[in-house]
Amino acid sequence: MRDWLKEDPDFIEHHKNDLAASLEATIVNILMDKLRKAAKNLKINEVAVAGGVSANNGLRNSFREHAGKYGWNIYIPKFSFTTDNAAMIAITGYYKYLDNDFCTIDKPAYSRVTI
């Protein structure tokens, strides 16, 4: 990469799409490799993906390919159900703001769910 940047200082800008696609493919490959190993070691053939990451088409396609190859039963939510928690937290904050529902900064974050 350093050599390419020497030749073309705007290399990253000129190749953004290719770099992003390479990064996405690498991340999907790492995730699927870990999933294959876990499924094999634990003898699992029922696999689900959820949350914001399940909106990624590369990951969704890889899940389908792996299901066919390894005989997995997969569960992928409809695209409309793949919202990210950050969006849900943001809209909650927005409505609390509109309602003037504030607390002091010294309050700790908490969850109603215990782990």
N, CA, C and O atoms as a GROMACS GRO file, in nm:
protein
  460
    1MET      N    1   0.084  -0.119   0.000
    1MET     CA    2   0.000   0.000   0.000
    1MET      C    3   0.088   0.124   0.000
    1MET      O    4   0.059   0.222  -0.068
    2ARG      N    5   0.197   0.119   0.078
    2ARG     CA    6   0.285   0.235   0.084
    2ARG      C    7   0.339   0.272  -0.055
    2ARG      O    8   0.345   0.389  -0.092
    3ASP      N    9   0.378   0.168  -0.130
    3ASP     CA   10   0.430   0.193  -0.264
    3ASP      C   11   0.324   0.255  -0.354
    3ASP      O   12   0.354   0.346  -0.432
    4TRP      N   13   0.203   0.206  -0.343
    4TRP     CA   14   0.094   0.261  -0.424
    4TRP      C   15   0.067   0.406  -0.388
    4TRP      O   16   0.039   0.489  -0.475
    5LEU      N   17   0.077   0.437  -0.258
    5LEU     CA   18   0.056   0.575  -0.214
    5LEU      C   19   0.167   0.666  -0.263
    5LEU      O   20   0.144   0.784  -0.291
    6LYS      N   21   0.289   0.612  -0.275
    6LYS     CA   22   0.399   0.692  -0.330
    6LYS      C   23   0.372   0.725  -0.477
    6LYS      O   24   0.394   0.838  -0.521
    7GLU      N   25   0.322   0.626  -0.551
    7GLU     CA   26   0.292   0.646  -0.693
    7GLU      C   27   0.172   0.737  -0.713
    7GLU      O   28   0.169   0.819  -0.805
    8ASP      N   29   0.073   0.722  -0.626
    8ASP     CA   30  -0.052   0.799  -0.638
    8ASP      C   31  -0.096   0.842  -0.498
    8ASP      O   32  -0.158   0.763  -0.427
    9PRO      N   33  -0.064   0.964  -0.458
    9PRO     CA   34  -0.101   1.010  -0.323
    9PRO      C   35  -0.252   1.000  -0.294
    9PRO      O   36  -0.292   0.994  -0.178
   10ASP      N   37  -0.333   0.998  -0.398
   10ASP     CA   38  -0.478   0.987  -0.380
   10ASP      C   39  -0.527   0.844  -0.405
   10ASP      O   40  -0.642   0.822  -0.442
   11PHE      N   41  -0.438   0.747  -0.387
   11PHE     CA   42  -0.471   0.607  -0.415
   11PHE      C   43  -0.596   0.562  -0.340
   11PHE      O   44  -0.685   0.500  -0.398
   12ILE      N   45  -0.603   0.595  -0.212
   12ILE     CA   46  -0.719   0.551  -0.132
   12ILE      C   47  -0.847   0.611  -0.188
   12ILE      O   48  -0.947   0.541  -0.204
   13GLU      N   49  -0.845   0.739  -0.218
   13GLU     CA   50  -0.964   0.805  -0.274
   13GLU      C   51  -1.003   0.743  -0.408
   13GLU      O   52  -1.121   0.726  -0.436
   14HIS      N   53  -0.904   0.711  -0.490
   14HIS     CA   54  -0.931   0.654  -0.622
   14HIS      C   55  -0.978   0.509  -0.617
   14HIS      O   56  -1.037   0.460  -0.714
   15HIS      N   57  -0.954   0.441  -0.507
   15HIS     CA   58  -0.986   0.298  -0.496
   15HIS      C   59  -1.076   0.266  -0.377
   15HIS      O   60  -1.076   0.154  -0.327
   16LYS      N   61  -1.152   0.366  -0.331
   16LYS     CA   62  -1.238   0.346  -0.214
   16LYS      C   63  -1.330   0.226  -0.227
   16LYS      O   64  -1.340   0.146  -0.134
   17ASN      N   65  -1.396   0.212  -0.340
   17ASN     CA   66  -1.491   0.102  -0.358
   17ASN      C   67  -1.423  -0.033  -0.350
   17ASN      O   68  -1.473  -0.126  -0.285
   18ASP      N   69  -1.307  -0.045  -0.415
   18ASP     CA   70  -1.234  -0.172  -0.411
   18ASP      C   71  -1.184  -0.204  -0.271
   18ASP      O   72  -1.191  -0.318  -0.226
   19LEU      N   73  -1.132  -0.102  -0.202
   19LEU     CA   74  -1.082  -0.123  -0.066
   19LEU      C   75  -1.195  -0.162   0.029
   19LEU      O   76  -1.178  -0.251   0.112
   20ALA      N   77  -1.310  -0.096   0.015
   20ALA     CA   78  -1.424  -0.129   0.100
   20ALA      C   79  -1.474  -0.271   0.073
   20ALA      O   80  -1.506  -0.344   0.166
   21ALA      N   81  -1.479  -0.309  -0.055
   21ALA     CA   82  -1.524  -0.445  -0.091
   21ALA      C   83  -1.426  -0.549  -0.038
   21ALA      O   84  -1.468  -0.656   0.008
   22SER      N   85  -1.297  -0.521  -0.044
   22SER     CA   86  -1.197  -0.613   0.009
   22SER      C   87  -1.210  -0.628   0.159
   22SER      O   88  -1.200  -0.738   0.213
   23LEU      N   89  -1.232  -0.517   0.228
   23LEU     CA   90  -1.249  -0.521   0.373
   23LEU      C   91  -1.374  -0.601   0.410
   23LEU      O   92  -1.370  -0.685   0.500
   24GLU      N   93  -1.483  -0.574   0.340
   24GLU     CA   94  -1.608  -0.647   0.366
   24GLU      C   95  -1.586  -0.797   0.344
   24GLU      O   96  -1.627  -0.877   0.428
   25ALA      N   97  -1.524  -0.835   0.233
   25ALA     CA   98  -1.501  -0.977   0.204
   25ALA      C   99  -1.414  -1.041   0.310
   25ALA      O  100  -1.439  -1.155   0.351
   26THR      N  101  -1.312  -0.970   0.355
   26THR     CA  102  -1.223  -1.024   0.459
   26THR      C  103  -1.299  -1.046   0.589
   26THR      O  104  -1.283  -1.151   0.652
   27ILE      N  105  -1.379  -0.950   0.630
   27ILE     CA  106  -1.456  -0.962   0.754
   27ILE      C  107  -1.556  -1.077   0.744
   27ILE      O  108  -1.567  -1.157   0.837
   28VAL      N  109  -1.628  -1.086   0.634
   28VAL     CA  110  -1.724  -1.195   0.615
   28VAL      C  111  -1.652  -1.330   0.618
   28VAL      O  112  -1.700  -1.424   0.681
   29ASN      N  113  -1.537  -1.340   0.553
   29ASN     CA  114  -1.462  -1.466   0.554
   29ASN      C  115  -1.418  -1.504   0.695
   29ASN      O  116  -1.426  -1.621   0.733
   30ILE      N  117  -1.372  -1.407   0.772
   30ILE     CA  118  -1.330  -1.434   0.911
   30ILE      C  119  -1.450  -1.482   0.993
   30ILE      O  120  -1.440  -1.581   1.065
   31LEU      N  121  -1.563  -1.410   0.982
   31LEU     CA  122  -1.683  -1.449   1.058
   31LEU      C  123  -1.731  -1.589   1.020
   31LEU      O  124  -1.764  -1.669   1.107
   32MET      N  125  -1.734  -1.618   0.890
   32MET     CA  126  -1.782  -1.748   0.846
   32MET      C  127  -1.685  -1.860   0.884
   32MET      O  128  -1.728  -1.971   0.914
   33ASP      N  129  -1.555  -1.832   0.883
   33ASP     CA  130  -1.457  -1.932   0.926
   33ASP      C  131  -1.479  -1.967   1.072
   33ASP      O  132  -1.478  -2.084   1.109
   34LYS      N  133  -1.498  -1.867   1.155
   34LYS     CA  134  -1.523  -1.891   1.297
   34LYS      C  135  -1.655  -1.965   1.318
   34LYS      O  136  -1.665  -2.053   1.403
   35LEU      N  137  -1.757  -1.930   1.239
   35LEU     CA  138  -1.886  -1.996   1.250
   35LEU      C  139  -1.876  -2.142   1.206
   35LEU      O  140  -1.933  -2.230   1.272
   36ARG      N  141  -1.805  -2.169   1.097
   36ARG     CA  142  -1.786  -2.308   1.051
   36ARG      C  143  -1.719  -2.391   1.159
   36ARG      O  144  -1.762  -2.503   1.187
   37LYS      N  145  -1.615  -2.338   1.220
   37LYS     CA  146  -1.542  -2.410   1.325
   37LYS      C  147  -1.632  -2.435   1.445
   37LYS      O  148  -1.634  -2.545   1.499
   38ALA      N  149  -1.706  -2.334   1.486
   38ALA     CA  150  -1.796  -2.349   1.602
   38ALA      C  151  -1.906  -2.451   1.572
   38ALA      O  152  -1.937  -2.535   1.656
   39ALA      N  153  -1.964  -2.443   1.452
   39ALA     CA  154  -2.071  -2.537   1.415
   39ALA      C  155  -2.018  -2.680   1.412
   39ALA      O  156  -2.086  -2.772   1.456
   40LYS      N  157  -1.899  -2.696   1.361
   40LYS     CA  158  -1.840  -2.831   1.354
   40LYS      C  159  -1.807  -2.883   1.494
   40LYS      O  160  -1.842  -2.996   1.529
   41ASN      N  161  -1.741  -2.801   1.574
   41ASN     CA  162  -1.700  -2.843   1.710
   41ASN      C  163  -1.819  -2.872   1.800
   41ASN      O  164  -1.814  -2.962   1.884
   42LEU      N  165  -1.925  -2.795   1.785
   42LEU     CA  166  -2.043  -2.809   1.871
   42LEU      C  167  -2.154  -2.891   1.807
   42LEU      O  168  -2.261  -2.910   1.865
   43LYS      N  169  -2.127  -2.942   1.685
   43LYS     CA  170  -2.225  -3.022   1.611
   43LYS      C  171  -2.358  -2.948   1.596
   43LYS      O  172  -2.466  -3.002   1.622
   44ILE      N  173  -2.347  -2.824   1.554
   44ILE     CA  174  -2.464  -2.737   1.535
   44ILE      C  175  -2.498  -2.731   1.387
   44ILE      O  176  -2.410  -2.716   1.303
   45ASN      N  177  -2.627  -2.743   1.356
   45ASN     CA  178  -2.669  -2.725   1.216
   45ASN      C  179  -2.784  -2.626   1.203
   45ASN      O  180  -2.842  -2.611   1.095
   46GLU      N  181  -2.817  -2.557   1.311
   46GLU     CA  182  -2.919  -2.452   1.310
   46GLU      C  183  -2.846  -2.322   1.342
   46GLU      O  184  -2.790  -2.307   1.450
   47VAL      N  185  -2.846  -2.228   1.247
   47VAL     CA  186  -2.767  -2.106   1.262
   47VAL      C  187  -2.854  -1.985   1.231
   47VAL      O  188  -2.930  -1.984   1.134
   48ALA      N  189  -2.842  -1.882   1.315
   48ALA     CA  190  -2.917  -1.759   1.293
   48ALA      C  191  -2.822  -1.641   1.293
   48ALA      O  192  -2.716  -1.644   1.356
   49VAL      N  193  -2.859  -1.539   1.221
   49VAL     CA  194  -2.788  -1.412   1.223
   49VAL      C  195  -2.892  -1.304   1.252
   49VAL      O  196  -3.004  -1.311   1.200
   50ALA      N  197  -2.856  -1.206   1.334
   50ALA     CA  198  -2.954  -1.103   1.370
   50ALA      C  199  -2.882  -0.972   1.397
   50ALA      O  200  -2.759  -0.966   1.398
   51GLY      N  201  -2.960  -0.869   1.418
   51GLY     CA  202  -2.905  -0.738   1.449
   51GLY      C  203  -2.865  -0.663   1.323
   51GLY      O  204  -2.895  -0.706   1.212
   52GLY      N  205  -2.799  -0.552   1.342
   52GLY     CA  206  -2.760  -0.466   1.232
   52GLY      C  207  -2.672  -0.536   1.130
   52GLY      O  208  -2.682  -0.511   1.010
   53VAL      N  209  -2.584  -0.625   1.177
   53VAL     CA  210  -2.493  -0.695   1.085
   53VAL      C  211  -2.568  -0.783   0.987
   53VAL      O  212  -2.519  -0.811   0.878
   54SER      N  213  -2.687  -0.827   1.024
   54SER     CA  214  -2.764  -0.915   0.936
   54SER      C  215  -2.817  -0.842   0.813
   54SER      O  216  -2.874  -0.905   0.723
   55ALA      N  217  -2.800  -0.710   0.808
   55ALA     CA  218  -2.841  -0.634   0.690
   55ALA      C  219  -2.735  -0.640   0.580
   55ALA      O  220  -2.761  -0.600   0.467
   56ASN      N  221  -2.616  -0.689   0.613
   56ASN     CA  222  -2.507  -0.692   0.516
   56ASN      C  223  -2.531  -0.801   0.413
   56ASN      O  224  -2.539  -0.919   0.447
   57ASN      N  225  -2.543  -0.761   0.286
   57ASN     CA  226  -2.574  -0.857   0.180
   57ASN      C  227  -2.464  -0.961   0.160
   57ASN      O  228  -2.494  -1.077   0.131
   58GLY      N  229  -2.339  -0.922   0.176
   58GLY     CA  230  -2.230  -1.018   0.165
   58GLY      C  231  -2.241  -1.126   0.269
   58GLY      O  232  -2.219  -1.244   0.239
   59LEU      N  233  -2.274  -1.089   0.391
   59LEU     CA  234  -2.290  -1.187   0.499
   59LEU      C  235  -2.413  -1.273   0.475
   59LEU      O  236  -2.408  -1.395   0.495
   60ARG      N  237  -2.522  -1.213   0.434
   60ARG     CA  238  -2.644  -1.289   0.406
   60ARG      C  239  -2.619  -1.393   0.296
   60ARG      O  240  -2.662  -1.508   0.308
   61ASN      N  241  -2.550  -1.352   0.190
   61ASN     CA  242  -2.520  -1.444   0.081
   61ASN      C  243  -2.428  -1.556   0.127
   61ASN      O  244  -2.445  -1.671   0.088
   62SER      N  245  -2.330  -1.522   0.209
   62SER     CA  246  -2.238  -1.623   0.260
   62SER      C  247  -2.312  -1.724   0.349
   62SER      O  248  -2.283  -1.843   0.345
   63PHE      N  249  -2.407  -1.677   0.428
   63PHE     CA  250  -2.488  -1.767   0.511
   63PHE      C  251  -2.564  -1.866   0.422
   63PHE      O  252  -2.569  -1.986   0.450
   64ARG      N  253  -2.621  -1.814   0.314
   64ARG     CA  254  -2.696  -1.902   0.223
   64ARG      C  255  -2.604  -2.005   0.157
   64ARG      O  256  -2.640  -2.122   0.146
   65GLU      N  257  -2.486  -1.961   0.112
   65GLU     CA  258  -2.390  -2.053   0.051
   65GLU      C  259  -2.347  -2.161   0.149
   65GLU      O  260  -2.341  -2.279   0.113
   66HIS      N  261  -2.317  -2.122   0.270
   66HIS     CA  262  -2.275  -2.218   0.372
   66HIS      C  263  -2.388  -2.314   0.409
   66HIS      O  264  -2.364  -2.432   0.434
   67ALA      N  265  -2.509  -2.264   0.411
   67ALA     CA  266  -2.624  -2.351   0.442
   67ALA      C  267  -2.632  -2.462   0.339
   67ALA      O  268  -2.653  -2.578   0.374
   68GLY      N  269  -2.617  -2.427   0.213
   68GLY     CA  270  -2.621  -2.528   0.108
   68GLY      C  271  -2.505  -2.625   0.117
   68GLY      O  272  -2.523  -2.746   0.098
   69LYS      N  273  -2.388  -2.574   0.144
   69LYS     CA  274  -2.268  -2.657   0.146
   69LYS      C  275  -2.260  -2.748   0.269
   69LYS      O  276  -2.217  -2.863   0.258
   70TYR      N  277  -2.302  -2.698   0.385
   70TYR     CA  278  -2.287  -2.772   0.510
   70TYR      C  279  -2.418  -2.828   0.565
   70TYR      O  280  -2.419  -2.889   0.672
   71GLY      N  281  -2.527  -2.807   0.494
   71GLY     CA  282  -2.655  -2.861   0.539
   71GLY      C  283  -2.713  -2.790   0.660
   71GLY      O  284  -2.789  -2.850   0.736
   72TRP      N  285  -2.679  -2.664   0.678
   72TRP     CA  286  -2.732  -2.589   0.792
   72TRP      C  287  -2.874  -2.544   0.763
   72TRP      O  288  -2.911  -2.517   0.649
   73ASN      N  289  -2.954  -2.537   0.868
   73ASN     CA  290  -3.082  -2.466   0.865
   73ASN      C  291  -3.049  -2.325   0.912
   73ASN      O  292  -3.001  -2.307   1.024
   74ILE      N  293  -3.074  -2.227   0.828
   74ILE     CA  294  -3.037  -2.090   0.865
   74ILE      C  295  -3.162  -2.005   0.887
   74ILE      O  296  -3.268  -2.030   0.830
   75TYR      N  297  -3.144  -1.906   0.969
   75TYR     CA  298  -3.251  -1.812   1.000
   75TYR      C  299  -3.195  -1.672   0.981
   75TYR      O  300  -3.107  -1.628   1.055
   76ILE      N  301  -3.247  -1.603   0.882
   76ILE     CA  302  -3.205  -1.467   0.851
   76ILE      C  303  -3.331  -1.382   0.851
   76ILE      O  304  -3.427  -1.413   0.780
   77PRO      N  305  -3.334  -1.275   0.931
   77PRO     CA  306  -3.456  -1.193   0.936
   77PRO      C  307  -3.482  -1.120   0.805
   77PRO      O  308  -3.391  -1.096   0.726
   78LYS      N  309  -3.609  -1.085   0.784
   78LYS     CA  310  -3.641  -0.997   0.672
   78LYS      C  311  -3.556  -0.872   0.685
   78LYS      O  312  -3.525  -0.827   0.796
   79PHE      N  313  -3.521  -0.816   0.572
   79PHE     CA  314  -3.435  -0.698   0.573
   79PHE      C  315  -3.493  -0.586   0.660
   79PHE      O  316  -3.418  -0.514   0.725
   80SER      N  317  -3.624  -0.572   0.661
   80SER     CA  318  -3.687  -0.464   0.739
   80SER      C  319  -3.673  -0.484   0.889
   80SER      O  320  -3.699  -0.391   0.965
   81PHE      N  321  -3.632  -0.603   0.933
   81PHE     CA  322  -3.615  -0.630   1.076
   81PHE      C  323  -3.468  -0.628   1.119
   81PHE      O  324  -3.435  -0.676   1.227
   82THR      N  325  -3.381  -0.573   1.035
   82THR     CA  326  -3.238  -0.577   1.065
   82THR      C  327  -3.186  -0.445   1.119
   82THR      O  328  -3.067  -0.414   1.103
   83THR      N  329  -3.270  -0.367   1.181
   83THR     CA  330  -3.226  -0.237   1.230
   83THR      C  331  -3.118  -0.253   1.336
   83THR      O  332  -3.113  -0.352   1.409
   84ASP      N  333  -3.035  -0.154   1.342
   84ASP     CA  334  -2.926  -0.152   1.437
   84ASP      C  335  -2.976  -0.092   1.569
   84ASP      O  336  -3.059  -0.002   1.569
   85ASN      N  337  -2.923  -0.143   1.678
   85ASN     CA  338  -2.963  -0.090   1.810
   85ASN      C  339  -2.934   0.058   1.822
   85ASN      O  340  -3.008   0.129   1.890
   86ALA      N  341  -2.828   0.106   1.759
   86ALA     CA  342  -2.795   0.248   1.768
   86ALA      C  343  -2.909   0.335   1.718
   86ALA      O  344  -2.938   0.440   1.775
   87ALA      N  345  -2.974   0.291   1.612
   87ALA     CA  346  -3.088   0.368   1.559
   87ALA      C  347  -3.203   0.368   1.660
   87ALA      O  348  -3.270   0.470   1.678
   88MET      N  349  -3.226   0.256   1.724
   88MET     CA  350  -3.334   0.248   1.823
   88MET      C  351  -3.303   0.336   1.944
   88MET      O  352  -3.392   0.404   1.996
   89ILE      N  353  -3.178   0.335   1.989
   89ILE     CA  354  -3.138   0.420   2.101
   89ILE      C  355  -3.150   0.567   2.062
   89ILE      O  356  -3.196   0.649   2.141
   90ALA      N  357  -3.109   0.600   1.940
   90ALA     CA  358  -3.116   0.739   1.895
   90ALA      C  359  -3.260   0.790   1.891
   90ALA      O  360  -3.286   0.902   1.936
   91ILE      N  361  -3.352   0.710   1.839
   91ILE     CA  362  -3.491   0.757   1.832
   91ILE      C  363  -3.551   0.769   1.972
   91ILE      O  364  -3.633   0.857   1.997
   92THR      N  365  -3.512   0.680   2.062
   92THR     CA  366  -3.558   0.691   2.200
   92THR      C  367  -3.506   0.820   2.262
   92THR      O  368  -3.581   0.891   2.330
   93GLY      N  369  -3.379   0.850   2.239
   93GLY     CA  370  -3.322   0.975   2.290
   93GLY      C  371  -3.391   1.097   2.232
   93GLY      O  372  -3.414   1.196   2.302
   94TYR      N  373  -3.424   1.090   2.104
   94TYR     CA  374  -3.493   1.200   2.038
   94TYR      C  375  -3.628   1.228   2.105
   94TYR      O  376  -3.660   1.342   2.135
   95TYR      N  377  -3.706   1.121   2.129
   95TYR     CA  378  -3.837   1.141   2.191
   95TYR      C  379  -3.824   1.184   2.336
   95TYR      O  380  -3.906   1.263   2.384
   96LYS      N  381  -3.724   1.136   2.407
   96LYS     CA  382  -3.702   1.182   2.544
   96LYS      C  383  -3.665   1.331   2.543
   96LYS      O  384  -3.709   1.407   2.630
   97TYR      N  385  -3.585   1.371   2.446
   97TYR     CA  386  -3.548   1.512   2.433
   97TYR      C  387  -3.673   1.597   2.408
   97TYR      O  388  -3.691   1.700   2.472
   98LEU      N  389  -3.759   1.553   2.316
   98LEU     CA  390  -3.882   1.629   2.287
   98LEU      C  391  -3.970   1.641   2.410
   98LEU      O  392  -4.040   1.741   2.427
   99ASP      N  393  -3.967   1.538   2.497
   99ASP     CA  394  -4.048   1.539   2.619
   99ASP      C  395  -3.977   1.606   2.736
   99ASP      O  396  -4.028   1.607   2.848
  100ASN      N  397  -3.858   1.663   2.710
  100ASN     CA  398  -3.776   1.721   2.818
  100ASN      C  399  -3.750   1.619   2.929
  100ASN      O  400  -3.746   1.655   3.047
  101ASP      N  401  -3.733   1.495   2.893
  101ASP     CA  402  -3.709   1.386   2.988
  101ASP      C  403  -3.557   1.368   3.003
  101ASP      O  404  -3.497   1.287   2.934
  102PHE      N  405  -3.498   1.445   3.095
  102PHE     CA  406  -3.353   1.444   3.114
  102PHE      C  407  -3.319   1.396   3.254
  102PHE      O  408  -3.402   1.398   3.344
  103CYS      N  409  -3.196   1.354   3.271
  103CYS     CA  410  -3.145   1.327   3.404
  103CYS      C  411  -3.009   1.394   3.417
  103CYS      O  412  -2.951   1.438   3.317
  104THR      N  413  -2.958   1.401   3.536
  104THR     CA  414  -2.828   1.465   3.556
  104THR      C  415  -2.717   1.374   3.504
  104THR      O  416  -2.734   1.253   3.493
  105ILE      N  417  -2.605   1.436   3.474
  105ILE     CA  418  -2.492   1.364   3.414
  105ILE      C  419  -2.429   1.264   3.510
  105ILE      O  420  -2.356   1.175   3.467
  106ASP      N  421  -2.455   1.278   3.640
  106ASP     CA  422  -2.392   1.188   3.738
  106ASP      C  423  -2.462   1.053   3.749
  106ASP      O  424  -2.416   0.966   3.822
  107LYS      N  425  -2.573   1.035   3.678
  107LYS     CA  426  -2.645   0.907   3.682
  107LYS      C  427  -2.571   0.803   3.598
  107LYS      O  428  -2.531   0.832   3.485
  108PRO      N  429  -2.553   0.683   3.651
  108PRO     CA  430  -2.487   0.578   3.571
  108PRO      C  431  -2.584   0.515   3.471
  108PRO      O  432  -2.705   0.516   3.490
  109ALA      N  433  -2.527   0.461   3.365
  109ALA     CA  434  -2.609   0.386   3.270
  109ALA      C  435  -2.651   0.256   3.337
  109ALA      O  436  -2.577   0.202   3.418
  110TYR      N  437  -2.769   0.207   3.304
  110TYR     CA  438  -2.812   0.080   3.363
  110TYR      C  439  -2.897   0.006   3.262
  110TYR      O  440  -2.946   0.062   3.165
  111SER      N  441  -2.911  -0.120   3.287
  111SER     CA  442  -2.995  -0.205   3.204
  111SER      C  443  -3.097  -0.274   3.292
  111SER      O  444  -3.071  -0.302   3.409
  112ARG      N  445  -3.212  -0.300   3.235
  112ARG     CA  446  -3.312  -0.376   3.310
  112ARG      C  447  -3.283  -0.524   3.305
  112ARG      O  448  -3.346  -0.603   3.377
  113VAL      N  449  -3.189  -0.564   3.221
  113VAL     CA  450  -3.156  -0.705   3.204
  113VAL      C  451  -3.026  -0.734   3.278
  113VAL      O  452  -2.929  -0.660   3.264
  114THR      N  453  -3.025  -0.841   3.357
  114THR     CA  454  -2.901  -0.880   3.425
  114THR      C  455  -2.836  -0.993   3.348
  114THR      O  456  -2.903  -1.076   3.286
  115ILE      N  457  -2.707  -0.994   3.352
  115ILE     CA  458  -2.632  -1.099   3.283
  115ILE      C  459  -2.578  -1.198   3.384
  115ILE      O  460  -2.512  -1.294   3.346
   0.00000   0.00000   0.00000
